[in-house]
Amino acid sequence: MAQPHRRTVRDLRRSNRSTVLTKLYFEGPLSRQELGPLTGLSSGSISNVAGELIADGLVEDAGSVDSDGGRPRTLLRVAPGSGHLVGVDVGETRVRVELFDLTLTELARADLPLPPDGHDVERVVRLIGEGLGQVMAQVPPSTLLLGIGVGVPGIVDSGSVVHGQTIGWDAVPLGSLLRAAGQLPPDIPLFIDNGAKTLGRAEMWFGAGRGARNAVVTLIGSGVGACVIADGVPYQGASSSAGEWGHTVLQVRDGRACRCGSRGCLEAYVGAEALLERWCERGGTWSAPDEEGALAELLAAADTGPLLDETAEYLGAGIADLVNLFNPERIVVGGWAGLLLGPRLLPAVRAAAASYALRHPFAGTSLVLGQLGPDAVTVGAATLPLARFLETGGSVRGKV
């Protein structure tokens, strides 16, 4: 019989630090007096924890506010420069690496294009290492790196093994390969997750999903994915593959071929790659060297109205499936292609979704555009080490 876990003084201290640090991070600046009712901790505990966090350099004064008849109250906030985070987006056409301070203000960026022949594993590992070297070269050598998060186009198993069917990855041990390449400091925490899930976390923490408990954040880029949030927590499924919305089937006979090898998938109709293929089949051409530019040309072309109307209906049907399956209060349309298409298509998508979804759950669902822009996957990847940092009460490389 398993023995119950006994909380030690060390556990309690770490929990209190985590509670205070998290409140300051998401709701600060706050005074010590405000932290009491927000955290449920006593004034003595608040004083002790705040003192520790200030001594560790994780929290700093942020001015003061007048109190009712007493001395002004000092405000506290998380110190932006007390730690740094790296987010990596292994995208469809490039690897993007960004360095952030602890408040996720971007400090440096590297964009490394992928060649047309795609996601050779060794090349991706090398580009991640190169990007990390470029961004770290732009900050002082004393910069404290708290962790590296990587968003990938595939299912992530066992924390670092990637099954990327659409890019030809079959059980790729990406974490081990990155470590073996010797381009990551051995003591720096590394986190890997599906790109749609990292985007979902970013939008839920800082963007259009904030305040919702049950939501779906969609990623529409070259491909299509989603992050399902159930009662405030990303739903993973039995093997972390939940959210492969792009591979739900719209057409069972004579459906368009999808990159996953099946037919009739949503991605084969509304993903940027598929949408450009459909335009090409209708005689469309473009001059841009990349998908982003080509999609912008498609939107500006005079003869693409019927194609975009079709796409809006397909996307609306896919969103109706999300409404009927998950009953979310909010659906966020994100991803670089989703943000390009959204301003033009969102009214038609909303109308199509209403026609395909059950009336009652659809009436309680809002459909909105993401707020964090095309960098949301990278920001979300950086939240992976940030989440661990907050959960451990500001633990740095095992300390505390």
Phi, psi and chi 1 to 4 in degrees:
 res  aa     phi    psi   chi1   chi2   chi3   chi4
   1 MET       -  130.9  179.7  176.9  176.9      -
   2 ALA   -67.7  137.1      -      -      -      -
   3 GLN   -82.5  138.9  -64.6  -64.6  -43.6      -
   4 PRO   -64.8  143.8   23.3  -32.9      -      -
   5 HIS   -74.5  126.6  174.9   69.0      -      -
   6 ARG   -96.0  125.3  -65.6 -176.5  178.3  179.8
   7 ARG   -74.7  127.7  -75.6  171.1   60.8   86.8
   8 THR   -94.5  171.7   65.1      -      -      -
   9 VAL   -59.7  -38.0  172.2      -      -      -
  10 ARG   -61.3  -43.3 -178.2 -173.9  177.0   93.4
  11 ASP   -61.3  -44.8  -67.1  -27.8      -      -
  12 LEU   -63.7  -41.9 -179.4   61.4      -      -
  13 ARG   -62.0  -45.6  176.4  170.6  168.7 -109.4
  14 ARG   -64.2  -40.7  179.0  171.2  -66.6 -175.3
  15 SER   -62.0  -44.1  174.7      -      -      -
  16 ASN   -64.9  -40.9  -71.0  -11.8      -      -
  17 ARG   -62.4  -42.5  -75.0  172.1   61.7  103.6
  18 SER   -61.9  -43.8  174.5      -      -      -
  19 THR   -61.6  -47.4  -60.3      -      -      -
  20 VAL   -68.3  -45.4  171.0      -      -      -
  21 LEU   -62.5  -40.9 -164.8   59.7      -      -
  22 THR   -65.6  -42.5  -59.7      -      -      -
  23 LYS   -63.0  -43.0  -76.9  -64.2 -179.7 -176.7
  24 LEU   -65.6  -35.6  -74.1  174.4      -      -
  25 TYR   -66.4  -47.8 -169.5   87.6      -      -
  26 PHE   -91.3  -22.7  -71.1  106.4      -      -
  27 GLU  -125.4   -2.7  -60.2 -179.9   35.6      -
  28 GLY   -74.4  170.7      -      -      -      -
  29 PRO   -70.0  146.4  -15.2   29.0      -      -
  30 LEU  -138.4  151.7  -63.5  167.1      -      -
  31 SER   -86.4  164.4   68.5      -      -      -
  32 ARG   -59.8  -36.4  -69.1  170.4  175.7   80.9
  33 GLN   -66.1  -36.7  -68.5   79.8    3.5      -
  34 GLU   -71.7  -31.3  -69.8  171.5  -44.9      -
  35 LEU   -65.4  -30.4  -78.7  166.6      -      -
  36 GLY   -55.2  -63.1      -      -      -      -
  37 PRO   -66.6  -26.9   18.4  -29.9      -      -
  38 LEU   -72.7  -30.2  -72.7  173.2      -      -
  39 THR  -104.7  -19.0   62.6      -      -      -
  40 GLY    78.0   10.0      -      -      -      -
  41 LEU   -94.1  154.2  -61.4  176.0      -      -
  42 SER   -70.8  162.2   67.9      -      -      -
  43 SER   -62.8  -34.5   58.4      -      -      -
  44 GLY   -65.2  -43.5      -      -      -      -
  45 SER   -64.3  -41.7  -65.9      -      -      -
  46 ILE   -60.0  -44.9  -68.1  -68.0      -      -
  47 SER   -61.9  -43.9  179.8      -      -      -
  48 ASN   -66.0  -46.9  -70.9  -23.8      -      -
  49 VAL   -65.7  -44.9  170.9      -      -      -
  50 ALA   -60.4  -40.6      -      -      -      -
  51 GLY   -61.8  -41.6      -      -      -      -
  52 GLU   -63.0  -46.2  -74.0 -177.8    7.6      -
  53 LEU   -66.0  -35.8  -66.5  172.2      -      -
  54 ILE   -67.8  -43.0  -68.9  171.0      -      -
  55 ALA   -62.5  -33.0      -      -      -      -
  56 ASP   -80.0   -5.2  -70.5  -16.1      -      -
  57 GLY    80.5    9.6      -      -      -      -
  58 LEU   -87.4  -24.0  -58.3  177.9      -      -
  59 VAL  -128.4  145.6  167.2      -      -      -
  60 GLU  -140.1  163.3   62.8 -173.9   14.8      -
  61 ASP   -67.1  144.2  -72.5   -7.5      -      -
  62 ALA  -131.1   42.6      -      -      -      -
  63 GLY    88.9 -165.0      -      -      -      -
  64 SER  -145.7  162.2   60.6      -      -      -
  65 VAL  -130.7  151.0  -68.1      -      -      -
  66 ASP   -68.5  143.1  -67.8  -26.1      -      -
  67 SER  -107.6  172.1   60.6      -      -      -
  68 ASP   -76.5   89.0  -63.3  -28.1      -      -
  69 GLY    83.3   -6.6      -      -      -      -
  70 GLY  -108.9 -163.8      -      -      -      -
  71 ARG   -72.1  152.5  -67.9 -174.8  -57.6  173.5
  72 PRO   -57.7  146.8  -23.9   34.1      -      -
  73 ARG   -96.5  130.2  -65.5  179.6  174.0 -179.3
  74 THR   -77.8  132.6  -59.6      -      -      -
  75 LEU   -92.5  145.8  -64.4  175.6      -      -
  76 LEU  -118.5  148.9  -57.3  175.3      -      -
  77 ARG  -146.1  162.0   68.5  175.4 -177.2 -178.7
  78 VAL   -69.5  133.5  172.3      -      -      -
  79 ALA   -75.8  115.9      -      -      -      -
  80 PRO   -58.3  -36.3  -23.2   33.5      -      -
  81 GLY   -89.8    8.5      -      -      -      -
  82 SER   -78.1   -8.8   58.2      -      -      -
  83 GLY  -168.7  160.4      -      -      -      -
  84 HIS  -130.5  154.1  -63.7   78.9      -      -
  85 LEU  -133.2  147.8  -52.8  153.6      -      -
  86 VAL  -118.1  132.6  167.8      -      -      -
  87 GLY  -115.5  135.8      -      -      -      -
  88 VAL  -123.6  130.2  178.9      -      -      -
  89 ASP  -113.8  108.1  174.4   14.2      -      -
  90 VAL   -84.1   92.3  180.0      -      -      -
  91 GLY   -87.5 -170.1      -      -      -      -
  92 GLU   -78.0  -31.0  -59.8  -73.3   -5.9      -
  93 THR  -122.0   -7.1   59.7      -      -      -
  94 ARG  -162.8  162.7   49.4  102.6 -178.8  101.2
  95 VAL  -106.5  123.8  172.2      -      -      -
  96 ARG  -112.3  130.9  172.1  169.3  -69.4  164.5
  97 VAL  -122.9  128.5 -178.0      -      -      -
  98 GLU  -130.3  141.5  -66.8 -173.8   58.8      -
  99 LEU  -105.8  132.4  177.5   71.7      -      -
 100 PHE  -125.4  154.8  -57.1   92.5      -      -
 101 ASP   -80.8 -175.9   69.6   13.6      -      -
 102 LEU   -68.0  -19.9 -162.6   52.9      -      -
 103 THR   -95.9   13.6   57.5      -      -      -
 104 LEU    64.3   33.3  -70.0 -179.5      -      -
 105 THR   -84.8  127.8  -61.4      -      -      -
 106 GLU   -68.5  132.3 -178.1 -172.5  -50.0      -
 107 LEU  -109.2  -32.2  -57.2  176.6      -      -
 108 ALA  -159.0  155.7      -      -      -      -
 109 ARG  -147.0  147.3  167.6 -169.4  -61.0 -146.9
 110 ALA  -136.3  128.8      -      -      -      -
 111 ASP  -114.0  120.9  -84.4  -46.7      -      -
 112 LEU  -121.9  111.1  -58.9  106.2      -      -
 113 PRO   -68.4  144.9   21.6  -30.2      -      -
 114 LEU   -93.5  140.2  -75.8  165.7      -      -
 115 PRO   -70.4  165.4   24.7  -32.3      -      -
 116 PRO   -59.4  -24.9  -24.2   33.7      -      -
 117 ASP   -79.7    3.3   57.9  -12.1      -      -
 118 GLY    94.8 -143.4      -      -      -      -
 119 HIS  -101.0   57.8  -67.5   72.4      -      -
 120 ASP   -57.0  127.9  174.1   75.6      -      -
 121 VAL   -60.3  -47.5  175.5      -      -      -
 122 GLU   -61.0  -37.5  -69.3 -176.1    2.1      -
 123 ARG   -66.7  -44.4 -178.8 -173.8  -66.2  119.7
 124 VAL   -61.4  -44.1  169.7      -      -      -
 125 VAL   -59.5  -43.6  168.5      -      -      -
 126 ARG   -64.3  -42.1  176.1  173.3   52.2   79.2
 127 LEU   -65.9  -38.5  -68.8  178.8      -      -
 128 ILE   -61.1  -44.5  -68.6  173.7      -      -
 129 GLY   -62.4  -42.3      -      -      -      -
 130 GLU   -63.5  -44.0  -72.3 -179.6    8.4      -
 131 GLY   -63.4  -41.1      -      -      -      -
 132 LEU   -62.3  -42.2 -179.3   60.6      -      -
 133 GLY   -62.1  -39.0      -      -      -      -
 134 GLN   -66.1  -44.7  -70.8 -180.0   27.6      -
 135 VAL   -73.3  -35.6  -60.7      -      -      -
 136 MET   -71.8  -23.2  -66.2  -55.7  -65.4      -
 137 ALA   -70.6  -14.1      -      -      -      -
 138 GLN   -94.6    4.9  -61.0 -179.7   51.3      -
 139 VAL  -128.2  161.6  -64.9      -      -      -
 140 PRO   -61.1  149.9  -22.2   32.4      -      -
 141 PRO   -59.3  -23.2  -21.5   31.5      -      -
 142 SER   -80.6   -0.4   58.4      -      -      -
 143 THR   -56.9  129.4  -64.2      -      -      -
 144 LEU   -90.3  113.1  178.7   60.5      -      -
 145 LEU   -95.5  118.4 -174.4   58.8      -      -
 146 LEU   -86.2  -20.4  -59.3  176.5      -      -
 147 GLY   165.9  166.0      -      -      -      -
 148 ILE  -124.9  128.6  -60.5  166.5      -      -
 149 GLY  -113.3  141.2      -      -      -      -
 150 VAL  -128.0  126.0 -177.1      -      -      -
 151 GLY  -101.0  130.7      -      -      -      -
 152 VAL  -128.4  155.0  -64.5      -      -      -
 153 PRO   -85.3   77.5   30.0  -32.1      -      -
 154 GLY   174.5 -179.8      -      -      -      -
 155 ILE   -87.4  132.5  -61.7  164.4      -      -
 156 VAL  -107.4  119.9 -179.2      -      -      -
 157 ASP  -113.3  145.7 -170.2   17.7      -      -
 158 SER    55.1   27.9  -57.7      -      -      -
 159 GLY    85.4  -26.2      -      -      -      -
 160 SER  -151.3    4.6   63.3      -      -      -
 161 VAL   -99.5  125.2  177.9      -      -      -
 162 VAL  -108.6  128.4 -177.2      -      -      -
 163 HIS  -108.9   96.4  -55.7  -92.6      -      -
 164 GLY  -111.1   82.4      -      -      -      -
 165 GLN   -61.0  -37.9 -168.1  165.5  -36.6      -
 166 THR   -76.3  -14.5   60.6      -      -      -
 167 ILE  -114.9    8.6   59.7  171.9      -      -
 168 GLY    82.0   19.7      -      -      -      -
 169 TRP   -97.8  125.5  -73.6   13.4      -      -
 170 ASP  -124.0  103.8 -176.5   13.2      -      -
 171 ALA    53.7   52.3      -      -      -      -
 172 VAL   -81.4  120.4  170.5      -      -      -
 173 PRO   -79.3   70.2   30.7  -33.5      -      -
 174 LEU   -60.2  -41.3 -176.6   60.6      -      -
 175 GLY   -59.7  -46.9      -      -      -      -
 176 SER   -63.9  -38.7  -60.7      -      -      -
 177 LEU   -66.2  -40.6  -66.9  173.0      -      -
 178 LEU   -64.8  -41.1  -72.3  169.4      -      -
 179 ARG   -65.3  -44.7  -66.1  -72.3 -169.8 -164.0
 180 ALA   -65.4  -27.9      -      -      -      -
 181 ALA   -67.9  -16.0      -      -      -      -
 182 GLY    75.8   12.1      -      -      -      -
 183 GLN   -97.5   -3.0  -65.3  167.5  -54.9      -
 184 LEU  -110.1  134.9  -55.1 -176.3      -      -
 185 PRO   -57.8  134.3  -22.9   33.1      -      -
 186 PRO   -63.0  -24.7   20.4  -31.5      -      -
 187 ASP   -98.3    8.3   56.7  -14.2      -      -
 188 ILE   -90.8  125.9  -62.7  -61.1      -      -
 189 PRO   -61.5  139.4  -22.8   33.6      -      -
 190 LEU  -124.0  132.1  174.1   66.0      -      -
 191 PHE  -129.1  138.8  -54.1   84.9      -      -
 192 ILE  -131.4  134.9  -58.3  172.6      -      -
 193 ASP  -151.1  165.6 -156.3   -9.4      -      -
 194 ASN   -60.8  138.7  171.7  -93.6      -      -
 195 GLY   -60.8  -37.8      -      -      -      -
 196 ALA   -65.0  -34.8      -      -      -      -
 197 LYS   -71.2  -36.5  -70.6 -174.3  171.6   69.0
 198 THR   -67.8  -39.9   72.6      -      -      -
 199 LEU   -60.8  -41.8  177.7  143.9      -      -
 200 GLY   -60.2  -45.1      -      -      -      -
 201 ARG   -61.5  -42.4 -172.0 -165.2  -69.7  -94.5
 202 ALA   -61.6  -46.8      -      -      -      -
 203 GLU   -67.3  -33.8  -71.4  -73.6   -4.3      -
 204 MET   -71.7  -35.9  -67.6  -59.6  -66.5      -
 205 TRP   -80.7  -40.0  -81.4   15.9      -      -
 206 PHE  -127.6   -7.6  -52.2  111.2      -      -
 207 GLY  -124.0 -136.1      -      -      -      -
 208 ALA   -70.5  -17.0      -      -      -      -
 209 GLY   -91.0   -5.0      -      -      -      -
 210 ARG   -59.6  132.3 -166.1  166.1 -172.3  179.9
 211 GLY    95.2  -14.4      -      -      -      -
 212 ALA   -89.2  145.0      -      -      -      -
 213 ARG   -99.9  -29.2  -64.1  -68.4  -63.1  171.2
 214 ASN  -129.1  112.4  -64.8  -80.3      -      -
 215 ALA  -151.3  165.0      -      -      -      -
 216 VAL  -129.7  125.8 -179.6      -      -      -
 217 VAL  -106.9  118.7 -178.2      -      -      -
 218 THR   -97.8  148.1   68.4      -      -      -
 219 LEU  -118.5  114.6 -174.3  158.8      -      -
 220 ILE  -116.6  107.7  -55.6  173.4      -      -
 221 GLY  -130.0 -133.7      -      -      -      -
 222 SER   -59.6  -41.0  -65.0      -      -      -
 223 GLY  -112.1 -167.1      -      -      -      -
 224 VAL  -138.1  134.7  175.1      -      -      -
 225 GLY  -149.8 -177.7      -      -      -      -
 226 ALA  -157.6  155.6      -      -      -      -
 227 CYS  -119.6  119.5  177.2      -      -      -
 228 VAL   -95.6  123.9  178.6      -      -      -
 229 ILE  -106.6  118.3  -52.2  -63.9      -      -
 230 ALA  -116.8  115.8      -      -      -      -
 231 ASP    53.4   41.9 -161.7   21.8      -      -
 232 GLY    85.7   -1.6      -      -      -      -
 233 VAL  -122.8  134.3  178.8      -      -      -
 234 PRO   -60.2  129.3  -23.3   33.7      -      -
 235 TYR   -83.5  125.2  177.9   65.0      -      -
 236 GLN   -98.8  -32.0  -60.3  -69.5  -17.8      -
 237 GLY    83.8 -175.7      -      -      -      -
 238 ALA   -67.8  -31.3      -      -      -      -
 239 SER  -135.8   34.8   58.3      -      -      -
 240 SER    66.1   17.2  -60.1      -      -      -
 241 SER  -102.4    5.9   69.3      -      -      -
 242 ALA   -61.5  144.9      -      -      -      -
 243 GLY   101.7    6.0      -      -      -      -
 244 GLU   -80.1   59.8  -69.6  -67.3  -26.2      -
 245 TRP   -61.8  -33.4  175.6   52.6      -      -
 246 GLY   -62.9  -16.8      -      -      -      -
 247 HIS  -111.4   22.1  -57.6  -69.6      -      -
 248 THR   -79.6  148.3   54.5      -      -      -
 249 VAL   -97.4  128.0  176.3      -      -      -
 250 LEU   -96.1  -29.1  -70.6 -179.7      -      -
 251 GLN  -141.1  118.9 -170.3  169.4  -16.3      -
 252 VAL   -89.5  -19.6  -63.5      -      -      -
 253 ARG  -122.9  131.2  -65.7 -178.9 -178.4  175.3
 254 ASP    59.2   28.6  -59.1  -39.1      -      -
 255 GLY   -71.3  159.3      -      -      -      -
 256 ARG   -65.7  145.8  -67.1 -175.4   62.2   85.7
 257 ALA   -68.2  135.1      -      -      -      -
 258 CYS  -105.8  157.4  179.9      -      -      -
 259 ARG   -63.0  -21.4  -61.6 -176.0  -56.1  170.2
 260 CYS   -77.0  -10.1   72.7      -      -      -
 261 GLY   103.0  -11.2      -      -      -      -
 262 SER   -92.9 -172.2 -173.8      -      -      -
 263 ARG  -132.3  150.3  -73.3 -173.1  170.2  -88.5
 264 GLY    80.3    9.3      -      -      -      -
 265 CYS   -67.9  150.9  -63.6      -      -      -
 266 LEU   -53.8  -41.7  175.6   66.8      -      -
 267 GLU   -58.4  -30.4 -177.6  173.7  -61.0      -
 268 ALA   -73.7   -3.9      -      -      -      -
 269 TYR  -119.4  -33.8  -64.8   89.3      -      -
 270 VAL  -117.1  -11.5  -55.7      -      -      -
 271 GLY   -63.8  150.4      -      -      -      -
 272 ALA   -58.9  -41.7      -      -      -      -
 273 GLU   -60.8  -45.1 -178.4  178.9  -56.4      -
 274 ALA   -68.9  -38.3      -      -      -      -
 275 LEU   -63.9  -40.3 -177.9   51.8      -      -
 276 LEU   -67.5  -36.8  -70.4  170.6      -      -
 277 GLU   -62.0  -42.1  -74.0  177.9   -2.0      -
 278 ARG   -64.9  -35.9  -67.6  167.5   57.3 -143.6
 279 TRP   -67.7  -42.6 -173.5   28.5      -      -
 280 CYS   -60.3  -40.2 -173.5      -      -      -
 281 GLU   -63.0  -22.7  -70.5  166.0    3.7      -
 282 ARG   -98.5   12.7  -59.0 -178.8 -173.7 -156.9
 283 GLY    95.9    4.6      -      -      -      -
 284 GLY   -73.8  148.4      -      -      -      -
 285 THR  -138.5  159.9   59.1      -      -      -
 286 TRP  -147.5  161.5   55.9   87.3      -      -
 287 SER  -110.5  -13.6   57.8      -      -      -
 288 ALA   -65.3  146.2      -      -      -      -
 289 PRO   -82.7   -7.8   29.8  -34.3      -      -
 290 ASP  -134.9  168.2   53.1   31.2      -      -
 291 GLU   -64.3  -37.2  -75.9 -174.2  -11.5      -
 292 GLU   -59.6  -47.8  -70.5   89.8  -21.6      -
 293 GLY   -67.6  -38.7      -      -      -      -
 294 ALA   -63.6  -40.9      -      -      -      -
 295 LEU   -67.0  -36.5 -171.8   60.3      -      -
 296 ALA   -62.9  -38.4      -      -      -      -
 297 GLU   -66.5  -38.6  -70.5 -175.5   38.3      -
 298 LEU   -59.3  -44.5 -174.8  156.1      -      -
 299 LEU   -66.0  -29.6  -75.0  166.3      -      -
 300 ALA   -86.9  -14.1      -      -      -      -
 301 ALA   -68.8  148.0      -      -      -      -
 302 ALA   -78.3  -21.0      -      -      -      -
 303 ASP  -108.8   18.0   59.2  -11.9      -      -
 304 THR  -101.5    9.0   55.2      -      -      -
 305 GLY   -55.6  -50.8      -      -      -      -
 306 PRO   -61.3  -39.0  -26.1   35.8      -      -
 307 LEU   -63.4  -43.1  174.5   63.2      -      -
 308 LEU   -69.4  -35.2  -69.6  171.7      -      -
 309 ASP   -62.1  -43.1  -70.4  -17.2      -      -
 310 GLU   -60.2  -45.5 -104.0 -177.3   36.2      -
 311 THR   -62.6  -40.5  -57.7      -      -      -
 312 ALA   -61.8  -38.0      -      -      -      -
 313 GLU   -69.4  -42.5 -176.3  168.4   12.3      -
 314 TYR   -59.7  -46.5  -75.2  129.0      -      -
 315 LEU   -65.5  -39.4 -176.5   52.9      -      -
 316 GLY   -62.4  -39.3      -      -      -      -
 317 ALA   -64.5  -40.2      -      -      -      -
 318 GLY   -64.6  -38.1      -      -      -      -
 319 ILE   -69.6  -35.3  -75.2  172.8      -      -
 320 ALA   -60.4  -38.2      -      -      -      -
 321 ASP   -59.7  -42.0  -72.6  -18.3      -      -
 322 LEU   -62.8  -41.1  -64.6  175.4      -      -
 323 VAL   -62.6  -47.5  171.3      -      -      -
 324 ASN   -68.6  -33.6  -66.2  -18.2      -      -
 325 LEU   -81.4  -42.1  -78.5  169.7      -      -
 326 PHE  -115.5  -11.7  -60.4  110.9      -      -
 327 ASN    50.4   52.0 -174.8 -152.5      -      -
 328 PRO   -77.1  154.5   31.0  -34.9      -      -
 329 GLU   -81.7  -21.1   61.1 -165.9  -79.0      -
 330 ARG  -147.8  138.6 -164.8  174.1  -53.7  163.3
 331 ILE  -121.4  125.7  -64.3  176.5      -      -
 332 VAL  -106.6  127.0  179.2      -      -      -
 333 VAL   -94.6  113.2  175.9      -      -      -
 334 GLY  -130.9 -167.8      -      -      -      -
 335 GLY    87.9  151.5      -      -      -      -
 336 TRP   -60.2  -39.5   67.7  -95.2      -      -
 337 ALA   -72.8  -38.3      -      -      -      -
 338 GLY   -60.3  -39.1      -      -      -      -
 339 LEU   -72.5  -29.7  -63.9  176.4      -      -
 340 LEU   -72.1  -43.8  -91.0  178.3      -      -
 341 LEU   -77.7  -31.3  -66.2  167.6      -      -
 342 GLY   -53.6  -52.8      -      -      -      -
 343 PRO   -56.3  -33.2  -27.0   36.3      -      -
 344 ARG   -82.6  -38.6  170.6   81.8  171.1  -92.9
 345 LEU  -102.5  -16.1  -61.8 -170.9      -      -
 346 LEU   -57.3  -42.0 -149.9   57.7      -      -
 347 PRO   -59.9  -42.4  -25.2   35.8      -      -
 348 ALA   -69.8  -36.6      -      -      -      -
 349 VAL   -63.2  -43.6  169.7      -      -      -
 350 ARG   -62.0  -42.3 -172.9  177.1  -75.0  111.2
 351 ALA   -65.4  -41.2      -      -      -      -
 352 ALA   -66.0  -42.3      -      -      -      -
 353 ALA   -61.0  -39.9      -      -      -      -
 354 ALA   -63.2  -33.7      -      -      -      -
 355 SER   -76.7  -24.2   69.0      -      -      -
 356 TYR   -99.8  -22.8  -72.8  108.8      -      -
 357 ALA   -87.0  159.2      -      -      -      -
 358 LEU   -65.0  137.4  -66.3  170.0      -      -
 359 ARG   -62.2  -44.6  -70.9 -169.2  -60.3  -86.2
 360 HIS   -65.2  -51.9 -179.5   68.5      -      -
 361 PRO   -66.0  -33.0   20.0  -30.8      -      -
 362 PHE   -66.2  -34.5 -176.9   77.7      -      -
 363 ALA   -62.3  -25.3      -      -      -      -
 364 GLY   -98.5   12.1      -      -      -      -
 365 THR  -114.9  129.2  -57.2      -      -      -
 366 SER   -99.5  145.7   60.6      -      -      -
 367 LEU  -118.1  116.2 -179.9   62.1      -      -
 368 VAL  -134.4  161.8  -61.3      -      -      -
 369 LEU   -85.8  148.6  -78.6  177.8      -      -
 370 GLY   -62.2  154.4      -      -      -      -
 371 GLN  -109.3   -8.2  -65.1  177.2   -8.2      -
 372 LEU   -98.4    1.0  -60.3 -177.2      -      -
 373 GLY    76.9 -173.0      -      -      -      -
 374 PRO   -71.3   -8.0   23.3  -32.4      -      -
 375 ASP   -89.8    7.3  -71.7  -12.4      -      -
 376 ALA   -62.1  -33.5      -      -      -      -
 377 VAL   -64.6  -41.5  171.7      -      -      -
 378 THR   -66.9  -44.2  -38.6      -      -      -
 379 VAL   -59.2  -45.2  174.1      -      -      -
 380 GLY   -62.6  -37.7      -      -      -      -
 381 ALA   -61.7  -38.7      -      -      -      -
 382 ALA   -67.6  -24.0      -      -      -      -
 383 THR   -72.1  -15.2   67.8      -      -      -
 384 LEU   -64.0  -53.1  -62.0  173.8      -      -
 385 PRO   -68.6  -30.5   20.0  -30.4      -      -
 386 LEU   -62.0  -41.9  173.6   61.1      -      -
 387 ALA   -60.6  -43.3      -      -      -      -
 388 ARG   -63.5  -40.5  176.8   65.2   60.3   84.4
 389 PHE   -59.4  -45.6  179.3   76.3      -      -
 390 LEU   -69.5  -41.4  -64.8  174.8      -      -
 391 GLU   -61.0  -33.8  -72.0  166.1    6.2      -
 392 THR   -93.2   10.2   57.8      -      -      -
 393 GLY    69.4   32.1      -      -      -      -
 394 GLY    85.9   20.3      -      -      -      -
 395 SER   -62.6  133.8  173.6      -      -      -
 396 VAL  -117.3  113.0  178.5      -      -      -
 397 ARG    51.6   46.8  -59.4 -178.4 -167.2  174.1
 398 GLY    87.5   -6.3      -      -      -      -
 399 LYS   -74.2  168.8  -63.3  177.7 -177.6  177.7
 400 VAL    83.9      -  177.8      -      -      -
